[in-house]
Amino acid sequence: MTGTPPRGAGPTAGGGAAVFAQIDWAAPWLAPYA
C-alpha cells in the first residue's frame, strides 16, 4: 500500500479521524495478516 491516500493525509498528518478512516479502508486488507 504505497502512494498518497485520497484525503492526502498520512498517519502523521491530520487528526485522529483521518487516521481512523485510513484504518477503516485498510482493515479488510490487513485482517489476514493481523
Phi and psi restraints in degrees (range 20) as a CNS / XPLOR table:
assign (resid 1 and name C) (resid 2 and name N)
       (resid 2 and name CA) (resid 2 and name C) 1.0 -108.9 20.0 2
assign (resid 2 and name N) (resid 2 and name CA)
       (resid 2 and name C) (resid 3 and name N) 1.0 160.4 20.0 2
assign (resid 2 and name C) (resid 3 and name N)
       (resid 3 and name CA) (resid 3 and name C) 1.0 111.6 20.0 2
assign (resid 3 and name N) (resid 3 and name CA)
       (resid 3 and name C) (resid 4 and name N) 1.0 175.4 20.0 2
assign (resid 3 and name C) (resid 4 and name N)
       (resid 4 and name CA) (resid 4 and name C) 1.0 -95.3 20.0 2
assign (resid 4 and name N) (resid 4 and name CA)
       (resid 4 and name C) (resid 5 and name N) 1.0 131.2 20.0 2
assign (resid 4 and name C) (resid 5 and name N)
       (resid 5 and name CA) (resid 5 and name C) 1.0 -60.2 20.0 2
assign (resid 5 and name N) (resid 5 and name CA)
       (resid 5 and name C) (resid 6 and name N) 1.0 157.1 20.0 2
assign (resid 5 and name C) (resid 6 and name N)
       (resid 6 and name CA) (resid 6 and name C) 1.0 -54.2 20.0 2
assign (resid 6 and name N) (resid 6 and name CA)
       (resid 6 and name C) (resid 7 and name N) 1.0 -34.2 20.0 2
assign (resid 6 and name C) (resid 7 and name N)
       (resid 7 and name CA) (resid 7 and name C) 1.0 -78.4 20.0 2
assign (resid 7 and name N) (resid 7 and name CA)
       (resid 7 and name C) (resid 8 and name N) 1.0 -14.7 20.0 2
assign (resid 7 and name C) (resid 8 and name N)
       (resid 8 and name CA) (resid 8 and name C) 1.0 76.3 20.0 2
assign (resid 8 and name N) (resid 8 and name CA)
       (resid 8 and name C) (resid 9 and name N) 1.0 13.9 20.0 2
assign (resid 8 and name C) (resid 9 and name N)
       (resid 9 and name CA) (resid 9 and name C) 1.0 -114.5 20.0 2
assign (resid 9 and name N) (resid 9 and name CA)
       (resid 9 and name C) (resid 10 and name N) 1.0 125.6 20.0 2
assign (resid 9 and name C) (resid 10 and name N)
       (resid 10 and name CA) (resid 10 and name C) 1.0 -91.3 20.0 2
assign (resid 10 and name N) (resid 10 and name CA)
       (resid 10 and name C) (resid 11 and name N) 1.0 178.5 20.0 2
assign (resid 10 and name C) (resid 11 and name N)
       (resid 11 and name CA) (resid 11 and name C) 1.0 -58.6 20.0 2
assign (resid 11 and name N) (resid 11 and name CA)
       (resid 11 and name C) (resid 12 and name N) 1.0 -26.7 20.0 2
assign (resid 11 and name C) (resid 12 and name N)
       (resid 12 and name CA) (resid 12 and name C) 1.0 -100.7 20.0 2
assign (resid 12 and name N) (resid 12 and name CA)
       (resid 12 and name C) (resid 13 and name N) 1.0 -0.9 20.0 2
assign (resid 12 and name C) (resid 13 and name N)
       (resid 13 and name CA) (resid 13 and name C) 1.0 -121.9 20.0 2
assign (resid 13 and name N) (resid 13 and name CA)
       (resid 13 and name C) (resid 14 and name N) 1.0 147.9 20.0 2
assign (resid 13 and name C) (resid 14 and name N)
       (resid 14 and name CA) (resid 14 and name C) 1.0 87.4 20.0 2
assign (resid 14 and name N) (resid 14 and name CA)
       (resid 14 and name C) (resid 15 and name N) 1.0 179.2 20.0 2
assign (resid 14 and name C) (resid 15 and name N)
       (resid 15 and name CA) (resid 15 and name C) 1.0 -90.7 20.0 2
assign (resid 15 and name N) (resid 15 and name CA)
       (resid 15 and name C) (resid 16 and name N) 1.0 -176.8 20.0 2
assign (resid 15 and name C) (resid 16 and name N)
       (resid 16 and name CA) (resid 16 and name C) 1.0 -62.2 20.0 2
assign (resid 16 and name N) (resid 16 and name CA)
       (resid 16 and name C) (resid 17 and name N) 1.0 -29.5 20.0 2
assign (resid 16 and name C) (resid 17 and name N)
       (resid 17 and name CA) (resid 17 and name C) 1.0 -63.8 20.0 2
assign (resid 17 and name N) (resid 17 and name CA)
       (resid 17 and name C) (resid 18 and name N) 1.0 -39.8 20.0 2
assign (resid 17 and name C) (resid 18 and name N)
       (resid 18 and name CA) (resid 18 and name C) 1.0 -65.9 20.0 2
assign (resid 18 and name N) (resid 18 and name CA)
       (resid 18 and name C) (resid 19 and name N) 1.0 -41.5 20.0 2
assign (resid 18 and name C) (resid 19 and name N)
       (resid 19 and name CA) (resid 19 and name C) 1.0 -65.7 20.0 2
assign (resid 19 and name N) (resid 19 and name CA)
       (resid 19 and name C) (resid 20 and name N) 1.0 -41.8 20.0 2
assign (resid 19 and name C) (resid 20 and name N)
       (resid 20 and name CA) (resid 20 and name C) 1.0 -62.2 20.0 2
assign (resid 20 and name N) (resid 20 and name CA)
       (resid 20 and name C) (resid 21 and name N) 1.0 -38.6 20.0 2
assign (resid 20 and name C) (resid 21 and name N)
       (resid 21 and name CA) (resid 21 and name C) 1.0 -63.9 20.0 2
assign (resid 21 and name N) (resid 21 and name CA)
       (resid 21 and name C) (resid 22 and name N) 1.0 -39.2 20.0 2
assign (resid 21 and name C) (resid 22 and name N)
       (resid 22 and name CA) (resid 22 and name C) 1.0 -64.6 20.0 2
assign (resid 22 and name N) (resid 22 and name CA)
       (resid 22 and name C) (resid 23 and name N) 1.0 -43.7 20.0 2
assign (resid 22 and name C) (resid 23 and name N)
       (resid 23 and name CA) (resid 23 and name C) 1.0 -64.0 20.0 2
assign (resid 23 and name N) (resid 23 and name CA)
       (resid 23 and name C) (resid 24 and name N) 1.0 -36.2 20.0 2
assign (resid 23 and name C) (resid 24 and name N)
       (resid 24 and name CA) (resid 24 and name C) 1.0 -60.9 20.0 2
assign (resid 24 and name N) (resid 24 and name CA)
       (resid 24 and name C) (resid 25 and name N) 1.0 -44.2 20.0 2
assign (resid 24 and name C) (resid 25 and name N)
       (resid 25 and name CA) (resid 25 and name C) 1.0 -83.3 20.0 2
assign (resid 25 and name N) (resid 25 and name CA)
       (resid 25 and name C) (resid 26 and name N) 1.0 -19.8 20.0 2
assign (resid 25 and name C) (resid 26 and name N)
       (resid 26 and name CA) (resid 26 and name C) 1.0 -87.7 20.0 2
assign (resid 26 and name N) (resid 26 and name CA)
       (resid 26 and name C) (resid 27 and name N) 1.0 -21.0 20.0 2
assign (resid 26 and name C) (resid 27 and name N)
       (resid 27 and name CA) (resid 27 and name C) 1.0 -51.7 20.0 2
assign (resid 27 and name N) (resid 27 and name CA)
       (resid 27 and name C) (resid 28 and name N) 1.0 -47.8 20.0 2
assign (resid 27 and name C) (resid 28 and name N)
       (resid 28 and name CA) (resid 28 and name C) 1.0 -60.9 20.0 2
assign (resid 28 and name N) (resid 28 and name CA)
       (resid 28 and name C) (resid 29 and name N) 1.0 -27.6 20.0 2
assign (resid 28 and name C) (resid 29 and name N)
       (resid 29 and name CA) (resid 29 and name C) 1.0 -83.9 20.0 2
assign (resid 29 and name N) (resid 29 and name CA)
       (resid 29 and name C) (resid 30 and name N) 1.0 -31.4 20.0 2
assign (resid 29 and name C) (resid 30 and name N)
       (resid 30 and name CA) (resid 30 and name C) 1.0 -88.8 20.0 2
assign (resid 30 and name N) (resid 30 and name CA)
       (resid 30 and name C) (resid 31 and name N) 1.0 -21.1 20.0 2
assign (resid 30 and name C) (resid 31 and name N)
       (resid 31 and name CA) (resid 31 and name C) 1.0 -51.6 20.0 2
assign (resid 31 and name N) (resid 31 and name CA)
       (resid 31 and name C) (resid 32 and name N) 1.0 -47.3 20.0 2
assign (resid 31 and name C) (resid 32 and name N)
       (resid 32 and name CA) (resid 32 and name C) 1.0 -63.1 20.0 2
assign (resid 32 and name N) (resid 32 and name CA)
       (resid 32 and name C) (resid 33 and name N) 1.0 -18.1 20.0 2
assign (resid 32 and name C) (resid 33 and name N)
       (resid 33 and name CA) (resid 33 and name C) 1.0 -104.7 20.0 2
assign (resid 33 and name N) (resid 33 and name CA)
       (resid 33 and name C) (resid 34 and name N) 1.0 -3.1 20.0 2
